[in-house]
Amino acid sequence: MNGDAHTPKHAAILVLPHIRVQNANAISSPMTWGFPAITAFTGAMTALERRLGQDAGIGLYGVGIICHGFEAQVTTEGFTHAFRLTRNPVLHDGSVAAIVEEGRVHLDVTLVFEARISDAHRGDAERAALAERIAHELASMRIAGGSLMPPIAGSARRPTRPTLDLLPDEDEERSKLFKRLARRWLPGFALVSRDDLLEARLSDLKALNPNANVLDAWLDLSRWSSKAIMQPTTDEQAEVPKIDWITEPRPGWIVPIPVGFAALSDLQPPGTVKGARDTEVPFCFVETIWSTGQWISPHRLQDLDELIWEAQAPDEHGLYRCRNAYRPPNPVPDPTNVIAY
């Protein structure tokens, strides 16, 4: 960002509360559906920063997501759910257009950005004006393909105005600020990374089957599993033993999530791939990569780093991946909650 007056120097936290998104994309990857992918929000962050321009005096480096409302547009009859599809207008010759399967969801989310601001925005009035400008710019954009709707007039206790706060240098003061903000985000759930659960489950499966791989562990964490337990009985005349079905517990609200992309080819020069959306930047064929996430109450997070997702540049393996620094608390052993295979 050009000029000393506009160069971001000071760490800050930008909060855009209770953003209503209508008809966001609910098909987050080829293998998952539900909440939009993390890359949809990091992409919105990049688009927002580009809209603001270099002279805005703010840089965005990561985004955290707290979900307050989730309304999937699906049928609810029976065990099989189906998306509610829209009827497209007829073609110019009067024929019926093909129906393209698409999943939609209405969201109520709070977006928290890790930011840096310039000296020109250190004052309270300047930060408030910049936060309002950012919220105004975001209102005309899309998030995960969904349209942003005006806020619903509600209780005065429900925060709806954007805020931009400087992060104190002292760890104690920074922790106090984050805890105060986290209480404002209730009720809601923050999405964090749980790569550690995936690694632990893979180790458990390899102990039983050396041929088990990461996909087996990911699928095992993505489902609810029940097993039959034969109960002891003192009735020797009983022909049918007593069976209890027990659902294996999970350490929290665990979900499978896409976290980025893996490169399938080398970077192609701009304009050399037919049909590319942008002909001015290099092009690369990619496929989705998945991991495991968890929805957790914001008040259980310890600091901002545990909430923020950052998009990392491709490494030597060609991974374009979003990472989150959540650190789970040390678990207390509980023999009644051990998963037996």
N, C-alpha and C positions, 0 to 999 in steps of 0.2 A: 504494500500500500504506500502510495507516494507521499512524501513530505513528512517532516517530524510531527506536525500537528495532527496527522491522520494515521500515523503508524500505531497499531495496537500494542500496548505495553502492559496494561494492568489486567490481571485475572478477574473475571466477572462471571456471574451466573445469570442467564436470561431465562425467564419463566413465562411461557405462554399458556395460561390455564384454560381448561375446559373448552377445547376446540372441538366443535361439532363437525364431523366429516360424514357426508351422505354418499352412499353407494361407493365405498372404497372397495378395492379388489380383495376378495376373500380367498382367492386361489393363490396362495403365497409361493407355491413351488409345484413341480410335477407330482410330488408325493405328499403334500400337506395342504390343508385348507384351514381357514379360520382367521386369525389376526394377521394383518399384512406383514410382509417380511421386513426385517430390520433395514435392508437396503432401500426400501421405499422411504424411510424416514431420513437416512443419511443422504439419499438423493435429494429429498426436499430441502435438507439443510444446505447442500451445495447450491441448488437452484436459488434459494433465498439469498445466500451470500452474494451470488452473481447479480441478482436483481438490485441489491443494495448498492453495489458498486464499490470501487476501491476507496472512494473518498468518504464513505460512510463512517469510517473510524472504528469499525468493529470487525473482528474475525471470529468465525464459528469453527470449533475444533472437535466437537462431539455432541451427541444428542442422547437424552434419556427419555423414556416413554412411560407414562403412568396412564393406565386405562381405567376410566370411571364407568363407562357404559359400552356394551357390546350387543348389537342386535343383528344377528345374521338373518339375511333374507332367504329363508328356507321354509319348506313345509314341515309341519310338526306332527303329522298323522302317522301312527305306526312306528316301526323300528327303523324304516328306511327314510332318510331325509333326502330331499331334492331341492335344488336351487329354484327360486322363483325367477323365471326368465321373462324378459320383455318381448313384446311383439313388435318387430321392426316394421317400418313403413314399406309398402309395396314398391316394386321397382318401376322404372319409367314406362315399361311395357305392360304394367298391371299384374305381373307375376309376383308370387310371394317370395320374399327374401329368405335365404337360409337362416335358420336359428343357430347362432353361435353360443355355445355353452359358456356362461360367465357367472361367477359368484360375486355377490355383493353383500356388504355389511355396513351398518350405520355405527359410527364410533363417537365416543366422548372421551377425548384424551387431553392430557397435559404434556406439553413438550418442554424439556429442560435442556438448555444448551450451555456447554462449557465455552466461554467466550473470552476474548481479550479486547479491551477498548483503549482508545487513545486518551491523551491528556485533556483533550477538548471535552470529554464526556465524564470527567470525574465528579462534577457537581450533581446534586440530586435532581435539579430541574432538567439538566441536559440529559441525564440518564433516563428520566421519565419520558422526555420527548422522543428519545431514540427508541425506547421500547414501544411507544405508541406507533411510531413510524414502521417498525418491523412488523408489528401486528397488522397494520394496514396493508403492507405489502403481501404478507402471507394470506390475507383474506381473499386476494384475487388469484391465488395459486390453487394447485391441486395437491393432495396428499394421497399416495397410493391409488391414484386415479380417481379419487373421490372429490366431490365439491365441498367447499367449506361454507357452512351455514351461519347466519347471525346467531349470537347467543340468546338463549331463552331468558326472559326476565324472571328472576327467582328471588330467593332470599338474599338479603343484604349481607349475610354472613358467608355466602358462597363467593370466593374470589374469582373474578372474571377479568380483571385488568392485568395487563402484562407488567412485569417488574424486571428491572435490571439492577442487580446489586453487586457492589465490589466485594471480592473475596478477601477477607483479612489475611495478613501474612502469618499470624500466630495460629497454630493448629487448634488450640482450644477455642479461640473466637470463631474460626472457620467451622468447627464442629457445631458450635451453638447456632450459627446461622443456618447450617444445613438442617439441623433438627427442627428449628422453627419453621422452615419452609416445608419440611416433610410432613409436619402436622397439618399444613394447609392442603396437602394433596390427598387427605383422607376424606371419605372412603375411596379407595382405589388400589390398584396393584401395579407394581413396577416389574418390567421384564428384565431379567438378568441372565447371565450365562452360567451354565452348570456343566462345563466340560469335565469337571472332576467326577461327576456321577457317571458319565459315559465311560471314563477310564476305569472306574471302580467296577462297573458292571461287566466290562470286558474281561477284567481279571477274574471275576467270579465265574464267568462262562468258560474261560480257558481252563480253569481248574477242573471243570466237568468234561469239557470237550476241547482238546488242544487245537482243533480245526476251527473254532469259533473266531469270528472276525468282528470288526467294528460295526458292520451293518446288523449283525445278529444282536449286538448289545443295544444299538439304537432302536431296533424294532421291539426289543424286550422292554425297554423303558417307555416306549410309546403306547403300550397297550395295558389294559387291565387284565390280569391273569387270575383265574380261580383254580383251586385244587381241592380234591376230595380227601378228607381226613376221616379214617375209620375210627370210630369211638369205641372204647372198651365197653363190654356189657357183661353183666353177671347172669343173664338169662341164657342158659345153655340150650334151651328149646327154640330160641329164635333162629329162623331160617335165613332171614335177611339182616345183615349187620347194619348198625346205625351209621349213617354217613353225614358228615357236616361239610358244607362247601364254604371255604374260606378264601376271601379275596386278599391277595398279597398286598401289603401296605406299600405306600410310596412316600419318600421323604419330602412331602410338600406337593405343590401344584406343578407337576412336571409336564412339559410339553416338548414335542419335536419342533425345531425351528430351522429355517434356512438362514445361513449366516454369511453368504457371499457366493463367490464363483471361482471355479478352477479353470485355468486356461487350457484349451484344447489345441491351440495353434499358436504360431508366432504372431507377433504384431504385424499386421499388414499395413502398407503405406496408405495414407488418406486417399479416398476416392477410388481405390482399386477393387473394392468389393461391391458388387451390384446390389442395390436395395438397402444399403446401409443408411441408418437414420441421419447420421452426421458425416458429411463427406470431407470435413476439414480436420478430423482427428484420426489417429491410427485406429485400426479395427482388429478385434481379436474374437475368435469363437470360444465360447465358454459353456460350462455346465454348472448347475447348482451344487453347492456343498451344504451339508446339514450338520447340526449339532443338537444339543439338548439345552433347553432353557427352563426357567422357573418363574412363575408369578409370585411375587412376595410383597407384603405390605411395606410401603415406603418408610414407615417409622422404624422398621427393623434394619435398615441400612445404616452404616456407620459414617460414611462420607460420600462426597460427590462422585469420586472415582468408581464406587460400587454401582452407581446408577448409569453412568455415561457409557455409550457405545461409540467407538472410534473406528473409522474405515481406514484400513492399512493398505499401503501400496503393495503391488505384487512382489512376492519374495522369490527366492531362487526356484521354488516349486510352481510358480505361476498362480499363486493363490491371492485372489482379491477378497479379503476377509474382513468382517467387522468383529471387533473384540471388545469384551467387557471385563472389568477387573473386580468383579464381585468375589468376595472371600467368605465362604460359609463359616459359621461359628463351629468351634470344635464340638463334635457330637458327643453326647453322653450315652455310653452303652446301655442298652435296654434289652434284656434277654427275651422280653415278650414281643419285641418288634423285629426279630431276626427273620430274614427271608430264607426259607429252606427250599432247596431245589430237589 
